[in-house]
Amino acid sequence: MGFRPYNISMKTKTKVYTKLTFAEILDDSIHRSPYNNSEVAQKLGVSKGAVSNWVSGARKPDIDTVIRLCYLLDVDLYYLIGATIP
């Protein structure tokens, strides 16, 4: 979770993992949920533009909104923010 499928470097033939951004994880989580961006905005009481900015990576929501997103989208906080647990 939280990592893109690996790419194989043609030069060294090694696997390279790239960490997903918050915006990419949020976009994927919304697509996996029963809601679209407009519905997420409505349920959180924010504008559609705000959700669009989060998904595009232009802005990030405050921590209270991130927690509400976790409940709404039924995802773990650590997953949504792209954290790894040691």
C-alpha positions in Angstrom: 0.0 0.0 0.0 1.2 3.5 -0.8 3.7 2.5 -3.5 3.4 2.4 -7.2 4.1 -0.9 -8.9 7.8 -1.0 -9.5 9.6 0.0 -12.6 12.6 -1.9 -13.8 15.6 0.3 -14.5 16.9 -0.8 -17.9 20.4 0.4 -17.0 20.9 -1.6 -13.8 18.1 -4.1 -14.1 16.9 -3.3 -10.5 13.4 -2.7 -9.2 12.6 0.9 -8.3 9.6 1.7 -6.1 8.1 5.1 -6.2 6.1 6.4 -3.3 2.6 7.7 -4.1 1.7 11.2 -3.3 -1.2 12.2 -1.0 -3.1 13.5 -4.1 -2.6 10.1 -5.9 -3.8 8.1 -2.9 -6.8 10.4 -2.4 -7.8 10.2 -6.0 -7.5 6.4 -5.9 -9.5 6.2 -2.7 -12.3 8.4 -4.1 -12.5 6.2 -7.2 -12.7 3.1 -5.1 -15.5 4.6 -2.9 -19.1 4.9 -3.9 -18.7 8.7 -4.1 -17.4 11.1 -6.8 -15.5 14.3 -6.2 -18.7 16.4 -6.0 -20.3 14.1 -3.5 -17.2 14.1 -1.4 -17.2 17.9 -1.4 -20.9 18.0 -0.5 -20.5 15.5 2.4 -17.5 17.4 3.8 -19.2 20.8 3.4 -16.4 22.1 1.1 -16.4 23.3 -2.5 -15.9 21.0 -5.5 -12.9 23.2 -6.3 -11.3 22.3 -2.9 -11.6 18.6 -3.6 -10.3 19.1 -7.1 -7.3 21.0 -5.7 -6.5 18.1 -3.3 -6.8 15.5 -6.0 -4.6 17.5 -8.4 -2.0 18.1 -5.7 -2.4 21.9 -5.8 -3.4 22.1 -2.2 -3.8 19.8 0.8 -6.6 19.7 3.3 -6.2 20.5 7.0 -5.8 17.6 9.4 -9.4 17.7 10.6 -10.6 17.3 7.0 -8.1 14.5 6.4 -9.6 12.6 9.4 -13.1 13.2 8.0 -11.9 11.9 4.6 -10.7 8.7 6.3 -14.1 8.0 7.8 -16.0 9.0 4.6 -13.8 6.9 2.3 -13.3 4.1 4.8 -9.5 4.2 4.6 -6.8 4.1 7.2 -5.2 7.5 8.2 -1.7 6.1 7.7 -2.6 4.8 4.2 -4.2 8.1 3.2 -1.2 10.2 4.2 1.2 7.7 2.6 3.0 6.9 5.9 4.7 3.6 6.5 4.7 1.9 9.8 8.1 0.5 10.8 
